[in-house]
């Protein structure tokens, strides 16, 4: 399943701990972005990577980034929140 924000396709993958949505910036210096949803904690993590380096990970504000504990709720939150993040 994919989500599109401002013409950028966001790819969803499932993980043992929940799900992740990943996309890359346009331009000469590509930046990879990822939002990971941790199912049992209903927590959203935000990661960035400038290749060839590793990922920088932080937790998104739990007062803003909150789901209903289901994958569908997490997708809904990602769709609403993505326009506020770089893409």
C-alpha positions as a Markdown table, in Angstrom:
| # | Residue | x | y | z |
|---|---|---|---|---|
| 1 | Unk | 0.0 | 0.0 | 0.0 |
| 2 | Unk | 1.3 | 3.5 | -0.8 |
| 3 | Unk | 0.4 | 7.0 | 0.2 |
| 4 | Unk | 1.0 | 10.0 | -2.0 |
| 5 | Unk | 1.8 | 13.5 | -0.6 |
| 6 | Unk | 2.4 | 16.4 | -2.9 |
| 7 | Unk | 3.4 | 14.1 | -5.7 |
| 8 | Unk | 5.8 | 12.0 | -3.6 |
| 9 | Unk | 5.0 | 8.3 | -3.2 |
| 10 | Unk | 5.3 | 7.0 | 0.3 |
| 11 | Unk | 6.0 | 3.3 | 0.5 |
| 12 | Unk | 4.6 | 1.2 | 3.4 |
| 13 | Unk | 6.2 | -2.0 | 4.7 |
| 14 | Unk | 5.2 | -4.2 | 7.5 |
| 15 | Unk | 7.5 | -4.9 | 10.4 |
| 16 | Unk | 7.4 | -7.4 | 13.3 |
| 17 | Unk | 6.9 | -4.4 | 15.6 |
| 18 | Unk | 4.3 | -2.5 | 13.4 |
| 19 | Unk | 4.8 | -0.8 | 10.1 |
| 20 | Unk | 7.0 | 1.8 | 8.4 |
| 21 | Unk | 6.5 | 4.4 | 5.7 |
| 22 | Unk | 9.6 | 5.5 | 3.7 |
| 23 | Unk | 10.3 | 8.1 | 1.0 |
| 24 | Unk | 13.3 | 10.0 | -0.5 |
| 25 | Unk | 13.7 | 13.6 | -1.2 |
| 26 | Unk | 14.1 | 15.0 | -4.7 |
| 27 | Unk | 17.3 | 16.8 | -5.7 |
| 28 | Unk | 21.0 | 16.4 | -5.9 |
| 29 | Unk | 21.6 | 15.3 | -2.3 |
| 30 | Unk | 19.1 | 12.5 | -1.6 |
| 31 | Unk | 17.8 | 12.3 | 1.9 |
| 32 | Unk | 15.9 | 9.2 | 3.0 |
| 33 | Unk | 13.0 | 9.6 | 5.4 |
| 34 | Unk | 11.0 | 7.0 | 7.4 |
| 35 | Unk | 8.2 | 7.0 | 9.9 |
| 36 | Unk | 7.9 | 3.8 | 11.9 |
| 37 | Unk | 4.9 | 2.9 | 14.0 |
| 38 | Unk | 5.6 | 0.7 | 17.0 |
| 39 | Unk | 2.4 | -1.2 | 17.4 |
| 40 | Unk | 2.4 | -2.3 | 21.1 |
| 41 | Unk | 3.4 | 1.2 | 22.2 |
| 42 | Unk | 1.4 | 3.2 | 19.6 |
| 43 | Unk | 4.6 | 5.3 | 19.2 |
| 44 | Unk | 5.7 | 7.0 | 16.0 |
| 45 | Unk | 9.5 | 7.3 | 15.3 |
| 46 | Unk | 11.0 | 9.6 | 12.6 |
| 47 | Unk | 14.2 | 8.7 | 10.9 |
| 48 | Unk | 16.4 | 10.5 | 8.4 |
| 49 | Unk | 19.5 | 9.4 | 6.5 |
| 50 | Unk | 21.9 | 11.1 | 4.1 |
| 51 | Unk | 23.7 | 8.4 | 2.2 |
| 52 | Unk | 26.1 | 6.7 | 2.8 |
| 53 | Unk | 25.6 | 7.4 | 6.5 |
| 54 | Unk | 23.3 | 5.7 | 9.0 |
| 55 | Unk | 19.9 | 6.6 | 10.3 |
| 56 | Unk | 19.1 | 9.3 | 12.8 |
| 57 | Unk | 16.0 | 8.3 | 14.8 |
| 58 | Unk | 13.8 | 10.4 | 17.1 |
| 59 | Unk | 10.3 | 10.0 | 18.5 |
| 60 | Unk | 7.6 | 12.2 | 17.0 |
| 61 | Unk | 5.6 | 14.3 | 19.5 |
| 62 | Unk | 3.3 | 11.8 | 21.3 |
| 63 | Unk | 0.8 | 14.6 | 21.9 |
| 64 | Unk | 0.4 | 15.2 | 18.1 |
| 65 | Unk | 1.3 | 11.8 | 16.7 |
| 66 | Unk | -1.2 | 9.4 | 18.2 |
| 67 | Unk | -3.2 | 6.6 | 16.7 |
| 68 | Unk | -5.9 | 4.3 | 18.0 |
| 69 | Unk | -3.6 | 1.3 | 18.4 |
| 70 | Unk | -4.5 | -0.3 | 15.1 |
| 71 | Unk | -2.6 | -0.3 | 11.7 |
| 72 | Unk | -5.5 | 1.5 | 10.1 |
| 73 | Unk | -5.3 | 4.3 | 12.8 |
| 74 | Unk | -1.5 | 4.5 | 12.3 |
| 75 | Unk | -2.0 | 4.9 | 8.5 |
| 76 | Unk | -4.6 | 7.6 | 9.1 |
| 77 | Unk | -2.2 | 9.5 | 11.4 |
| 78 | Unk | 0.7 | 9.2 | 8.8 |
| 79 | Unk | -1.6 | 10.5 | 6.1 |
| 80 | Unk | -2.6 | 13.5 | 8.2 |
| 81 | Unk | 0.9 | 14.1 | 9.6 |
| 82 | Unk | 3.1 | 13.7 | 6.5 |
| 83 | Unk | 2.3 | 17.1 | 5.0 |
| 84 | Unk | 4.0 | 18.6 | 8.1 |
| 85 | Unk | 7.3 | 16.7 | 7.5 |
| 86 | Unk | 10.0 | 17.3 | 4.8 |
| 87 | Unk | 9.3 | 15.6 | 1.5 |
